[in-house]
Amino acid sequence: MTAHLYKYLDEMTPWDDRLQVLECLRVVDEAPDVKTFTFRSDSQTWFRYQPGQFITLELPAAPDPLMRTYTLSSSPSRPFSIAVTVKAQKDSLGTRWMFDHLRPGDHIRAFGPSGTFSLHNHPAAKYLFISAGSGITPMMSMLRWLNDFTPQTDVAFVNCARRPEEIIFRKELELLGAQMPGLSLGFLIEERSSRESWFGHMGRIDAVRLPLLAPDFREREIFCCGPDPFMRAVREMLELAGFDMAHYHQESFGAPAIERIQAPFEEEIAAEPPADAQPVRFTLSDVEAPCLPGQTVLQTARAAGIRIPAACEFGLCGTCKTMKISGEVEMSHNGGILDHEIEEGYILACCSRPLGPVTVEA
């Protein structure tokens, strides 16, 4: 964006995932196998979200696009760009594709923002952020927001990593520690490294080390993010310590077990749909298909060969948000759609089951 195209924020409109794509601005190495990808809108719009929320990226990998959900590490206090910080595991298809193919100037589709894991939903006088690995990303988004808006806030920031060089955002965190008078940093390392010297805490977080890092943890609003075993251990530790779990919040993208319903095209011999199947009309595709009892709109679309983007498939990410033109559905979601969007007529196709004939825009 050149200088002569600059606009003030009140002259711009918020980014709309149904209308605009993202342009990759830069790619930065943060730690071994960890990169930050920064994006701006393809048109002059600004980004409105809560610190701690996530987006879903549509990665154009062959043969079919991959839908991957990533927490925003950027802060909404700097609304002209957004960033995700991702760690590539050995078996991570989507993140590996980003590492190998996504470059500045490339364009990509994104959906969101979504999620309720944000300090805005749980205001408090004192916070404790506990994270491990790439689970630091929502904590960084919230801390950056606090630094821009209320730098005096009392925050205990605890991050666990295997080695010193694997602490993501370490230099920035140490800089913020010098700037924010209410911020206390606690790093916990599992093993020493030949690459960097370490004189801090060693071991895994437990009932002994937590009070050393945050002595008054019982008085704080706690946010936790990291691998499932890590979060489970933190939760059990707090429960045994008598912590009021109403003040504990954790982020997880794990989906509950969902029974898979066989779609008609998967049957060896196509059968007539049962009498209680409900017709679903997809207007953009000019297709009408039967929705079998118990099926969702998304399953019906796939059975009919119609593509509706979807990532989590249990009503959290909001990627499959679709306009319902007519009819009634039973929708049981997990926060992936807002009340005003429902009032406008949108549904999440992955968790909406028709109660009668339904027409959707897909």
LUMLUM-23253 format. One record per residue (C-alpha): residue number from 1; residue in three letters; z, y, x negated. Coordinates in steps of 0.2 Angstrom, whole numbers. Layout:
<pts>
PT     i    aa       z       y       x
PT   NUM   Ala       Z       Y       X
...
</pts>
This chain:
<pts>
PT     i    aa       z       y       x
PT     1   Met       0       0       0
PT     2   Thr      -6      16      -9
PT     3   Ala       4      32      -8
PT     4   His      -8      41       4
PT     5   Leu      -5      28      17
PT     6   Tyr      14      30      17
PT     7   Lys      22      32      34
PT     8   Tyr      39      36      40
PT     9   Leu      49      22      48
PT    10   Asp      49      31      65
PT    11   Glu      30      31      64
PT    12   Met      29      12      62
PT    13   Thr      32      -2      74
PT    14   Pro      42     -18      71
PT    15   Trp      33     -33      64
PT    16   Asp      27     -45      78
PT    17   Asp      24     -63      72
PT    18   Arg      12     -66      86
PT    19   Leu       0     -52      80
PT    20   Gln       2     -50      61
PT    21   Val       2     -61      46
PT    22   Leu      11     -58      29
PT    23   Glu       4     -53      12
PT    24   Cys      12     -60      -3
PT    25   Leu      18     -45     -14
PT    26   Arg      26     -54     -29
PT    27   Val      33     -70     -35
PT    28   Val      48     -70     -47
PT    29   Asp      57     -84     -56
PT    30   Glu      75     -84     -52
PT    31   Ala      82    -100     -60
PT    32   Pro      75    -117     -65
PT    33   Asp      63    -123     -50
PT    34   Val      69    -108     -40
PT    35   Lys      57     -93     -35
PT    36   Thr      58     -78     -24
PT    37   Phe      42     -74     -14
PT    38   Thr      41     -57      -7
PT    39   Phe      30     -52       8
PT    40   Arg      24     -36      17
PT    41   Ser      16     -35      34
PT    42   Asp      -3     -36      34
PT    43   Ser      -3     -20      44
PT    44   Gln      10      -5      43
PT    45   Thr      25     -12      51
PT    46   Trp      43     -14      47
PT    47   Phe      54     -29      48
PT    48   Arg      69     -30      60
PT    49   Tyr      81     -45      58
PT    50   Gln      99     -49      55
PT    51   Pro     105     -53      37
PT    52   Gly     107     -72      36
PT    53   Gln      92     -76      48
PT    54   Phe      77     -87      44
PT    55   Ile      58     -87      46
PT    56   Thr      46    -101      47
PT    57   Leu      31    -101      36
PT    58   Glu      14    -109      40
PT    59   Leu       8    -116      24
PT    60   Pro     -11    -120      24
PT    61   Ala      -9    -136      14
PT    62   Ala     -23    -150      17
PT    63   Pro     -26    -159      28
PT    64   Asp     -14    -151      41
PT    65   Pro      -4    -135      39
PT    66   Leu      15    -137      35
PT    67   Met      28    -128      45
PT    68   Arg      43    -125      34
PT    69   Thr      59    -115      38
PT    70   Tyr      67    -103      25
PT    71   Thr      82     -91      25
PT    72   Leu      78     -73      21
PT    73   Ser      86     -68       5
PT    74   Ser      81     -50       7
PT    75   Ser      91     -37      17
PT    76   Pro      86     -28      33
PT    77   Ser      92     -12      26
PT    78   Arg      76     -12      16
PT    79   Pro      64     -15      30
PT    80   Phe      47     -13      22
PT    81   Ser      46     -31      15
PT    82   Ile      55     -48      17
PT    83   Ala      59     -61       4
PT    84   Val      63     -80       4
PT    85   Thr      71     -88     -11
PT    86   Val      66    -107     -12
PT    87   Lys      71    -121     -23
PT    88   Ala      58    -135     -26
PT    89   Gln      65    -153     -25
PT    90   Lys      55    -168     -31
PT    91   Asp      50    -173     -14
PT    92   Ser      48    -155      -6
PT    93   Leu      30    -154      -1
PT    94   Gly      30    -137       7
PT    95   Thr      40    -128      -7
PT    96   Arg      29    -137     -21
PT    97   Trp      14    -130     -12
PT    98   Met      21    -113     -13
PT    99   Phe      24    -115     -31
PT   100   Asp       7    -121     -35
PT   101   His      -4    -111     -24
PT   102   Leu       4     -95     -16
PT   103   Arg       0     -80     -26
PT   104   Pro       1     -61     -24
PT   105   Gly     -12     -55     -12
PT   106   Asp     -13     -71      -3
PT   107   His     -10     -71      16
PT   108   Ile       1     -82      26
PT   109   Arg       6     -85      44
PT   110   Ala      25     -83      48
PT   111   Phe      36     -85      64
PT   112   Gly      53     -78      67
PT   113   Pro      65     -71      63
PT   114   Ser      78     -83      71
PT   115   Gly      95     -90      69
PT   116   Thr     113     -84      73
PT   117   Phe     121     -87      56
PT   118   Ser     125     -69      52
PT   119   Leu     140     -58      49
PT   120   His     134     -46      63
PT   121   Asn     139     -60      75
PT   122   His     156     -61      68
PT   123   Pro     163     -44      62
PT   124   Ala     178     -45      51
PT   125   Ala     189     -35      39
PT   126   Lys     187     -48      25
PT   127   Tyr     174     -61      22
PT   128   Leu     173     -77      11
PT   129   Phe     155     -83       7
PT   130   Ile     155    -100       0
PT   131   Ser     138    -108      -6
PT   132   Ala     130    -121     -17
PT   133   Gly     112    -121     -24
PT   134   Ser      99    -112     -13
PT   135   Gly     112    -111       1
PT   136   Ile     116     -94      -8
PT   137   Thr     101     -86       1
PT   138   Pro     109     -81      17
PT   139   Met     125     -75       8
PT   140   Met     114     -64      -3
PT   141   Ser     105     -57      12
PT   142   Met     122     -52      19
PT   143   Leu     130     -46       3
PT   144   Arg     114     -35       0
PT   145   Trp     116     -28      17
PT   146   Leu     135     -24      14
PT   147   Asn     131     -16      -2
PT   148   Asp     119      -4       6
PT   149   Phe     129       0      21
PT   150   Thr     148      -3      18
PT   151   Pro     150      -6      -1
PT   152   Gln     169      -5       1
PT   153   Thr     170     -21      12
PT   154   Asp     182     -34       5
PT   155   Val     171     -49       1
PT   156   Ala     176     -65      -9
PT   157   Phe     159     -73     -15
PT   158   Val     161     -91     -21
PT   159   Asn     145    -100     -28
PT   160   Cys     144    -118     -34
PT   161   Ala     131    -124     -46
PT   162   Arg     128    -138     -58
PT   163   Arg     125    -128     -74
PT   164   Pro     127    -110     -78
PT   165   Glu     108    -107     -79
PT   166   Glu     106    -113     -61
PT   167   Ile     117     -99     -53
PT   168   Ile     104     -91     -43
PT   169   Phe     105     -71     -43
PT   170   Arg     118     -72     -56
PT   171   Lys     113     -55     -65
PT   172   Glu     112     -46     -48
PT   173   Leu     128     -53     -42
PT   174   Glu     137     -47     -58
PT   175   Leu     129     -30     -56
PT   176   Leu     135     -29     -38
PT   177   Gly     152     -35     -44
PT   178   Ala     153     -19     -55
PT   179   Gln     147      -8     -40
PT   180   Met     156     -15     -25
PT   181   Pro     175     -12     -27
PT   182   Gly     179     -25     -14
PT   183   Leu     169     -39     -21
PT   184   Ser     177     -53     -30
PT   185   Leu     165     -66     -38
PT   186   Gly     169     -84     -41
PT   187   Phe     157     -96     -50
PT   188   Leu     161    -114     -51
PT   189   Ile     151    -125     -63
PT   190   Glu     150    -144     -63
PT   191   Glu     145    -146     -81
PT   192   Arg     142    -136     -97
PT   193   Ser     125    -132    -104
PT   194   Ser     117    -131    -121
PT   195   Arg     107    -116    -115
PT   196   Glu     121    -105    -109
PT   197   Ser     139    -103    -114
PT   198   Trp     152    -104    -101
PT   199   Phe     170     -99    -100
PT   200   Gly     173     -99     -81
PT   201   His     179    -112     -69
PT   202   Met     173    -130     -70
PT   203   Gly     173    -144     -57
PT   204   Arg     169    -145     -39
PT   205   Ile     177    -134     -25
PT   206   Asp     193    -142     -18
PT   207   Ala     210    -138     -11
PT   208   Val     216    -133     -29
PT   209   Arg     201    -122     -34
PT   210   Leu     198    -113     -18
PT   211   Pro     215    -104     -18
PT   212   Leu     211     -99     -36
PT   213   Leu     195     -91     -31
PT   214   Ala     201     -84     -15
PT   215   Pro     220     -84     -13
PT   216   Asp     220     -76       4
PT   217   Phe     206     -87      11
PT   218   Arg     216     -91      27
PT   219   Glu     214     -72      31
PT   220   Arg     195     -71      30
PT   221   Glu     180     -75      40
PT   222   Ile     171     -89      31
PT   223   Phe     153     -92      30
PT   224   Cys     147    -108      21
PT   225   Cys     129    -114      17
PT   226   Gly     123    -128       5
PT   227   Pro     119    -146       5
PT   228   Asp     126    -156      20
PT   229   Pro     138    -166       9
PT   230   Phe     145    -149       2
PT   231   Met     147    -141      19
PT   232   Arg     156    -157      25
PT   233   Ala     168    -156      11
PT   234   Val     172    -138      13
PT   235   Arg     175    -140      32
PT   236   Glu     186    -155      29
PT   237   Met     196    -145      15
PT   238   Leu     198    -130      27
PT   239   Glu     204    -141      41
PT   240   Leu     217    -150      30
PT   241   Ala     223    -133      24
PT   242   Gly     226    -128      42
PT   243   Phe     213    -115      43
PT   244   Asp     208    -108      60
PT   245   Met     191    -116      61
PT   246   Ala     186    -103      75
PT   247   His     183     -91      59
PT   248   Tyr     172    -104      50
PT   249   His     153    -103      51
PT   250   Gln     140    -114      43
PT   251   Glu     121    -114      42
PT   252   Ser     112    -130      44
PT   253   Phe      94    -135      48
PT   254   Gly      97    -153      51
PT   255   Ala      90    -159      68
PT   256   Pro      99    -171      79
PT   257   Ala      91    -188      82
PT   258   Ile      77    -186      95
PT   259   Glu      70    -201     104
PT   260   Arg      52    -201     101
PT   261   Ile      41    -203     117
PT   262   Gln      25    -212     115
PT   263   Ala      10    -201     119
PT   264   Pro      -4    -208     130
PT   265   Phe     -17    -207     116
PT   266   Glu      -6    -218     105
PT   267   Glu      -7    -233     118
PT   268   Glu     -19    -246     114
PT   269   Ile     -26    -245     132
PT   270   Ala     -25    -229     141
PT   271   Ala     -15    -231     157
PT   272   Glu     -15    -220     172
PT   273   Pro      -1    -208     172
PT   274   Pro      14    -212     183
PT   275   Ala      15    -203     200
PT   276   Asp      29    -192     194
PT   277   Ala      20    -185     179
PT   278   Gln      19    -166     180
PT   279   Pro       2    -157     176
PT   280   Val       3    -145     162
PT   281   Arg     -12    -133     160
PT   282   Phe     -16    -125     143
PT   283   Thr     -26    -109     147
PT   284   Leu     -32    -105     130
PT   285   Ser     -39    -123     127
PT   286   Asp     -45    -125     145
PT   287   Val     -36    -142     146
PT   288   Glu     -25    -150     159
PT   289   Ala     -14    -164     154
PT   290   Pro      -1    -175     162
PT   291   Cys      17    -173     156
PT   292   Leu      26    -190     157
PT   293   Pro      44    -191     163
PT   294   Gly      56    -185     149
PT   295   Gln      42    -177     139
PT   296   Thr      42    -159     133
PT   297   Val      28    -147     134
PT   298   Leu      25    -149     115
PT   299   Gln      23    -168     116
PT   300   Thr      11    -166     131
PT   301   Ala       1    -153     120
PT   302   Arg       0    -165     106
PT   303   Ala      -5    -180     117
PT   304   Ala     -19    -169     123
PT   305   Gly     -25    -164     106
PT   306   Ile     -19    -146     107
PT   307   Arg     -10    -138      93
PT   308   Ile       6    -128      96
PT   309   Pro      14    -123      79
PT   310   Ala      32    -131      78
PT   311   Ala      44    -134      63
PT   312   Cys      62    -139      68
PT   313   Glu      57    -147      85
PT   314   Phe      75    -145      92
PT   315   Gly      75    -127      98
PT   316   Leu      82    -118      83
PT   317   Cys      68    -110      73
PT   318   Gly      58    -103      88
PT   319   Thr      41    -107      80
PT   320   Cys      34    -116      96
PT   321   Lys      37    -100     107
PT   322   Thr      24    -100     120
PT   323   Met      21     -89     135
PT   324   Lys      23     -98     152
PT   325   Ile      12     -91     165
PT   326   Ser      18    -101     180
PT   327   Gly      29    -115     185
PT   328   Glu      47    -120     181
PT   329   Val      54    -129     166
PT   330   Glu      71    -136     160
PT   331   Met      74    -128     143
PT   332   Ser      89    -133     132
PT   333   His      87    -123     115
PT   334   Asn      99    -120     100
PT   335   Gly      96    -101      98
PT   336   Gly      78    -101      94
PT   337   Ile      73     -89     108
PT   338   Leu      81     -73     114
PT   339   Asp      86     -69     132
PT   340   His      74     -55     134
PT   341   Glu      60     -66     128
PT   342   Ile      65     -79     141
PT   343   Glu      64     -64     154
PT   344   Glu      47     -60     148
PT   345   Gly      41     -78     152
PT   346   Tyr      42     -86     135
PT   347   Ile      48    -104     132
PT   348   Leu      51    -115     117
PT   349   Ala      38    -129     120
PT   350   Cys      48    -142     109
PT   351   Cys      63    -142     121
PT   352   Ser      55    -137     138
PT   353   Arg      52    -151     151
PT   354   Pro      42    -147     166
PT   355   Leu      50    -147     183
PT   356   Gly      34    -146     192
PT   357   Pro      16    -140     188
PT   358   Val      16    -128     173
PT   359   Thr       4    -117     166
PT   360   Val       6    -111     148
PT   361   Glu      -4    -100     136
PT   362   Ala      -9    -112     122
</pts>
